[in-house]
Amino acid sequence: MKWKTFHHPDIALPVIRRKISEELIELLGGTAAFILSRGASDIYSHCYPNERAFKASLSRLQKKGLLVKPKTDGSMPSLALTTEGQAKVPDYLNPQMFWSKKWNKWWYVLMFDVPEKDRKYRNTLRAFLKKCGWGAFRKAYG
């Protein structure tokens, strides 16, 4: 195999290496939290103060008929929304429905400034926007 040199005036390889390293570290941290908590941390860590509050919320949703626990083979517990529960999910939590629309040639920019003391909220907001398909225009200044 013959190696070719790569050069692009707008791309700096050290920056790309650093960004890839940051993403890998974030992925490893999330994986470790998920494994150590047996999967529970990914579900309730950002939304509920503790596991008891999370379970109480699940119980309320089941009593209202919005959530069911389907029978499984015993390997992993699972939850599923009922048809009524799916109808109550807001559109902004399902961004795929908007992706099939033709582009209207408008760019949308969302800017927010959340202080350092509210870091947990800022990280939750950032994760939500990422899940909705939004990307970061640039990294914030430190």
N, C-alpha and C positions, 0 to 999 in steps of 0.2 A: 504494500500500500504506500502510495506516495503522498506525503503531507503537503498541503498548500498553506501558505501564510494567509491570515485573515486580517484585513484592515478595513475599517469603516470610520470616517471622521466623526460620526455622531455616537459611536458605541465604544465605551472603554471597558476592556476585559476585566480590570480589577473591580469595577463597579458591578459588573455582571456576577463575578465570583462572590462578592460580598452579599449581593441580593439573594443569590442561590443559597449561600450559607445561612442567611437569616431565615429563609423559608424552611430549610431543613431543620434548623434548631427549633423553630416554632412547631413544625410537624412532630419532631421527636418529643417535645414537651407535652403536646396534646396527646400523643400516643401513650406516654408514660402515665399521665393523669387518668386516661381512659382505662389502662390495664390495672393500675393500682386500685382504682375504685370499682373494678369489675364492670365498667361501662356506665356507672351511674353519674360520674362527674360531667360527662358530655351532655347529659339530659337536663340536669337541674342546677348545675353550678352557677350559671349566669342569671337565672330567673328566680330562684328561690333561696331563702336564707339557709335552709337546712333540708335534710331528707324528709323530716316529718311534714313540713309544709308542702313539699312536693307530693307526698303520698296522699295528703288530705285533698289536694287539688285534683288528683287522679280520681279519688273516690267521688268527689262532687260531680265530675264530668261523667262518670259511669252511672250515677244515680239519675242524672238528667237525660241519659240515653244518647250521649254524644260520643262516647268512647266504649270500646269493648276489648276484652282480653280473649283473643281466639285461642282455642285449645292447640297446644303444640305437642311435639314429641318429648318434651321435657328438657330439651337442650338449652334454649334461651327463652325467657319470657318475652312476649311481644304485645304491642298495643296497636289498635287500629281504630280509625275514625268511622263512625257509622255514616250512612248517607246524609242524615240530618246534621251530623257533625261536620262533614265536608262542605255542606251548604253554608255553614256559618264561618268558614275560613275566609278572611278578607282577600280580595284580589291581589293586594300588594305582596302577599306571602306566596303567590304563585306567579312569578314573573314570566314563566314560559308562555303563558297565554298571550303576552304582548309581543313576543319575539317574532311571531309569524306575520305581524303587520309590516307593511311596506314603510321604509324609512322616509320621513317627511323632510329630510335634509336640514333638520335642526339639531344642533348639539345641545345637550343639557348638562349643566355643571352644577353640582351640589357642593356647597362649601359649609363647613361647620367648624366651630372653635370651642372645644370643650376643655376647661382648665385641667391642669395636672391633678388637682385634688379629686376630680371625678374620673379618674383613669379607668375604673371598672366600667362605668357607663360608656365612656368613649370607646373602649375595646369591644363592648357589646354592640354598640352602634356600627362600628367598623365591620364587625363580623356579619351583622345583619345586611349591611349594604353589599358586602362581598357575595353573600348568599343570593341576593337579588340580582346579581349580575353586574353591579357597578364596579368600576375599577378605580385605582388611585391615580390621580394625575401626577402627583409628586409626593415625596415623603415630607412630613411636617418638619419645620425647623425646631431644633432642640433648645 
